[in-house]
Amino acid sequence: MSCEEDDSSAGWTVRRRNRGKTSECGVYWGKSTGSSCSISHTVQMDSGVYWCESREGDTSNTVNITVTGGAVILQSPVLPVMEGAAVTLNCTTKTPSNLPAGFYKDGSLIRTESTGQMTIHHVSKSDEGLYKCHISGPGESPPSWLAVRALPTATTSPTATAPPPPPAPLLPIARLVCHLVVFCPYCISTLLMLSLYRNRPGGNVPPISMATAPPNQADEGPDDDNDDVIADVTTAHHF
């Protein structure tokens, strides 16, 4: 067993817990070499939960290892399997042989394989459980737990909706109002001046009306042909 460490100065070691006790590799069992631990001759007492632990107390994932004295064992992944992957279970004996083996999950027979090997394609969470195998003659293997890790669910962002169109700018309306305020009095005054100018009399000299009185017959004489005719001029002033 080996600890895959990112920081060699952390001082990772292999530890295990079995029979209710926790111990470190190299003290009562195994041989420690840096962050690795090896067991040269396994016995049933070596069954337990193993993990890596640093000097600061950080820990890795745990691995459940089962050592059996029986004639049949089931080889299965000790680490969780990701959904969608393929998993192969091997039912073997102390003397390797390709004998037919029946595979069980949670006590129920799944199927029998002539090669002693069963492959589960596209593992799902429903495949998680306790597995064992049985070979006619040698017997049955101890149960082994197969863990399946679910794929992380992808978070979908809500559909982006187009923003509403911006409101119409108020600047042209404000300019129009300003122009009306400025130019309306000017237009009104201009119209008034034009109206007054059209109603006033034309020219600077007031009009003159002339009337000529007929000559007085009593005053006329035979010798008065060359007399000047006196005309009464009546001047009418219009204001």
C-alpha positions as CSV (number, residue, x, y, z in Angstrom):
1,M,0.0,0.0,0.0
2,S,1.3,3.4,-0.9
3,C,0.1,7.0,-0.2
4,E,0.1,9.2,-3.3
5,E,1.3,12.4,-1.7
6,D,1.5,15.9,-3.1
7,D,3.7,17.1,-0.4
8,S,6.5,14.8,0.7
9,S,7.2,16.9,3.8
10,A,3.8,16.2,5.2
11,G,4.9,12.8,6.6
12,W,2.2,10.5,5.3
13,T,1.9,7.0,6.8
14,V,-0.4,4.0,6.4
15,R,-2.7,3.2,9.3
16,R,-5.5,0.7,9.8
17,R,-8.3,-0.1,12.1
18,N,-9.4,-3.7,12.9
19,R,-10.9,-5.4,16.0
20,G,-11.7,-1.9,17.3
21,K,-8.1,-0.8,17.5
22,T,-6.1,1.7,15.3
23,S,-2.4,1.1,14.7
24,E,0.3,2.4,12.4
25,C,2.3,0.4,9.8
26,G,5.7,-0.7,11.1
27,V,4.7,-0.8,14.8
28,Y,2.9,-4.2,15.2
29,W,2.4,-5.2,11.6
30,G,3.8,-4.5,8.1
31,K,7.0,-2.8,7.0
32,S,7.0,0.9,6.5
33,T,9.2,2.5,3.8
34,G,8.5,6.2,3.7
35,S,4.9,6.6,2.7
36,S,4.5,3.0,1.7
37,C,3.6,-0.1,3.7
38,S,4.0,-3.8,2.7
39,I,2.7,-7.0,4.3
40,S,4.8,-10.0,3.2
41,H,2.5,-12.7,4.6
42,T,-1.2,-11.9,5.1
43,V,-3.4,-13.6,7.7
44,Q,-7.0,-13.1,8.5
45,M,-6.1,-10.7,11.3
46,D,-4.9,-8.3,8.6
47,S,-8.5,-7.7,7.5
48,G,-9.6,-4.2,8.3
49,V,-9.9,-0.6,7.1
50,Y,-6.8,1.1,5.8
51,W,-6.0,4.7,5.0
52,C,-3.2,7.3,4.8
53,E,-2.7,10.0,7.4
54,S,-0.3,12.9,7.5
55,R,1.6,14.3,10.4
56,E,-0.9,17.2,10.7
57,G,-3.8,14.8,10.8
58,D,-5.1,15.0,7.2
59,T,-6.5,11.7,6.0
60,S,-7.1,10.0,2.6
61,N,-10.0,7.8,1.5
62,T,-10.4,4.5,3.3
63,V,-9.9,1.0,1.8
64,N,-11.6,-2.1,3.2
65,I,-9.4,-5.1,2.8
66,T,-10.6,-8.6,3.7
67,V,-8.2,-11.5,4.1
68,T,-9.9,-15.0,4.1
69,G,-8.6,-18.4,4.8
70,G,-11.2,-20.0,2.6
71,A,-10.5,-21.6,-0.8
72,V,-12.5,-19.0,-2.8
73,I,-12.2,-15.3,-2.9
74,L,-14.0,-12.5,-4.9
75,Q,-11.7,-9.9,-6.4
76,S,-13.5,-6.6,-6.7
77,P,-12.5,-2.9,-6.7
78,V,-11.6,-1.6,-3.3
79,L,-12.3,2.0,-4.3
80,P,-15.6,3.4,-5.3
81,V,-16.4,3.0,-9.0
82,M,-17.8,6.0,-11.0
83,E,-21.1,5.6,-12.7
84,G,-20.9,4.6,-16.3
85,A,-17.6,2.7,-15.9
86,A,-17.2,-1.0,-16.4
87,V,-16.4,-3.3,-13.5
88,T,-15.0,-6.8,-13.6
89,L,-15.5,-9.3,-10.7
90,N,-13.2,-12.3,-10.5
91,C,-14.0,-15.4,-8.6
92,T,-10.7,-17.3,-7.9
93,T,-9.4,-20.1,-5.9
94,K,-6.0,-20.8,-4.3
95,T,-5.1,-22.9,-7.3
96,P,-6.0,-20.7,-10.3
97,S,-8.6,-22.4,-12.6
98,N,-11.3,-21.3,-15.0
99,L,-14.2,-23.0,-13.3
100,P,-17.8,-21.8,-13.7
101,A,-18.8,-19.5,-10.9
102,G,-22.1,-18.1,-9.7
103,F,-22.2,-14.4,-8.7
104,Y,-24.6,-13.1,-6.1
105,K,-25.7,-9.6,-5.1
106,D,-27.2,-9.0,-1.7
107,G,-27.9,-12.8,-1.4
108,S,-29.6,-13.2,-4.8
109,L,-28.1,-15.0,-7.8
110,I,-27.3,-12.7,-10.7
111,R,-25.9,-15.1,-13.2
112,T,-23.4,-17.9,-13.7
113,E,-20.2,-17.3,-15.7
114,S,-18.3,-20.2,-17.2
115,T,-15.0,-18.3,-17.0
116,G,-15.4,-17.3,-13.3
117,Q,-15.4,-13.7,-14.4
118,M,-18.3,-11.3,-14.5
119,T,-18.3,-7.8,-16.1
120,I,-20.9,-5.1,-15.4
121,H,-21.0,-2.6,-18.2
122,H,-22.1,0.9,-17.5
123,V,-22.3,0.7,-13.8
124,S,-25.2,2.6,-12.1
125,K,-26.0,3.4,-8.5
126,S,-28.4,0.5,-8.4
127,D,-25.4,-1.9,-8.9
128,E,-24.0,-0.9,-5.5
129,G,-24.2,-3.7,-2.9
130,L,-22.6,-6.8,-1.3
131,Y,-21.3,-9.3,-3.8
132,K,-20.0,-12.9,-3.4
133,C,-19.3,-15.8,-5.7
134,H,-19.6,-19.6,-5.4
135,I,-17.7,-22.3,-7.2
136,S,-18.9,-25.9,-7.1
137,G,-16.4,-27.9,-5.0
138,P,-14.1,-25.2,-3.4
139,G,-17.1,-23.4,-2.0
140,E,-18.2,-19.8,-1.5
141,S,-16.2,-16.5,-1.1
142,P,-16.6,-14.0,1.7
143,P,-18.9,-11.0,0.7
144,S,-17.3,-7.9,-0.7
145,W,-18.9,-4.5,-0.9
146,L,-19.0,-2.7,-4.3
147,A,-19.3,1.1,-4.0
148,V,-20.6,3.2,-6.8
149,R,-20.1,6.9,-6.9
150,A,-22.7,9.0,-8.7
151,L,-21.7,11.4,-11.4
152,P,-21.9,15.0,-10.3
153,T,-25.1,16.6,-11.4
154,A,-24.6,19.4,-13.9
155,T,-26.2,22.6,-12.8
156,T,-28.1,24.2,-15.7
157,S,-28.4,27.9,-15.7
158,P,-31.8,29.4,-16.4
159,T,-32.5,30.3,-19.9
160,A,-31.3,33.9,-20.5
161,T,-34.1,36.1,-21.7
162,A,-33.5,39.1,-23.8
163,P,-33.6,42.3,-21.9
164,P,-36.5,44.6,-22.7
165,P,-35.8,47.4,-25.1
166,P,-34.6,50.6,-23.5
167,P,-37.2,53.4,-23.2
168,A,-37.2,56.1,-25.8
169,P,-34.9,58.9,-25.0
170,L,-36.5,62.0,-23.5
171,L,-34.0,64.5,-25.0
172,P,-35.8,65.2,-28.3
173,I,-39.1,65.8,-26.4
174,A,-37.4,68.1,-24.0
175,R,-35.8,70.0,-26.9
176,L,-39.2,70.4,-28.6
177,V,-40.7,71.8,-25.4
178,C,-37.8,74.3,-25.1
179,H,-38.2,75.4,-28.7
180,L,-42.0,75.9,-28.2
181,V,-41.4,77.9,-25.1
182,V,-38.8,80.1,-26.8
183,F,-40.4,80.6,-30.2
184,C,-44.1,80.8,-29.4
185,P,-44.0,84.3,-27.9
186,Y,-41.9,85.4,-30.8
187,C,-44.4,84.0,-33.3
188,I,-47.4,85.5,-31.5
189,S,-45.7,89.0,-31.3
190,T,-44.8,88.8,-35.0
191,L,-48.4,87.9,-36.0
192,L,-49.7,90.8,-33.9
193,M,-47.3,93.3,-35.5
194,L,-48.3,92.1,-39.0
195,S,-52.0,92.4,-38.1
196,L,-51.5,96.0,-36.9
197,Y,-49.4,96.9,-39.9
198,R,-52.1,95.7,-42.3
199,N,-54.9,97.8,-40.5
200,R,-53.0,101.1,-40.4
201,P,-53.7,103.8,-43.2
202,G,-51.3,103.8,-46.2
203,G,-48.8,106.8,-46.8
204,N,-47.7,109.6,-44.6
205,V,-50.0,112.4,-46.2
206,P,-53.6,112.3,-45.2
207,P,-56.0,112.0,-48.0
208,I,-57.5,115.4,-49.5
209,S,-60.9,115.7,-51.0
210,M,-61.5,118.7,-53.3
211,A,-64.9,120.2,-54.2
212,T,-65.4,123.1,-56.7
213,A,-68.4,125.4,-56.2
214,P,-70.2,126.5,-59.3
215,P,-69.7,130.2,-60.2
216,N,-72.2,132.7,-58.8
217,Q,-74.3,133.9,-61.8
218,A,-75.2,137.3,-60.1
219,D,-71.6,138.3,-59.8
220,E,-70.6,137.4,-63.3
221,G,-70.4,140.2,-65.8
222,P,-69.7,140.4,-69.6
223,D,-66.2,141.5,-69.0
224,D,-65.4,139.0,-66.5
225,D,-64.5,136.1,-68.9
226,N,-60.8,136.3,-67.9
227,D,-61.5,136.5,-64.2
228,D,-60.1,133.8,-62.1
229,V,-62.5,131.4,-60.8
230,I,-62.1,131.2,-57.1
231,A,-62.6,127.8,-55.9
232,D,-63.4,126.9,-52.5
233,V,-61.1,124.2,-51.3
234,T,-62.3,122.1,-48.6
235,T,-59.8,119.9,-46.9
236,A,-60.8,116.9,-45.1
237,H,-58.3,115.3,-42.7
238,H,-58.7,111.7,-41.7
239,F,-56.9,110.6,-38.7
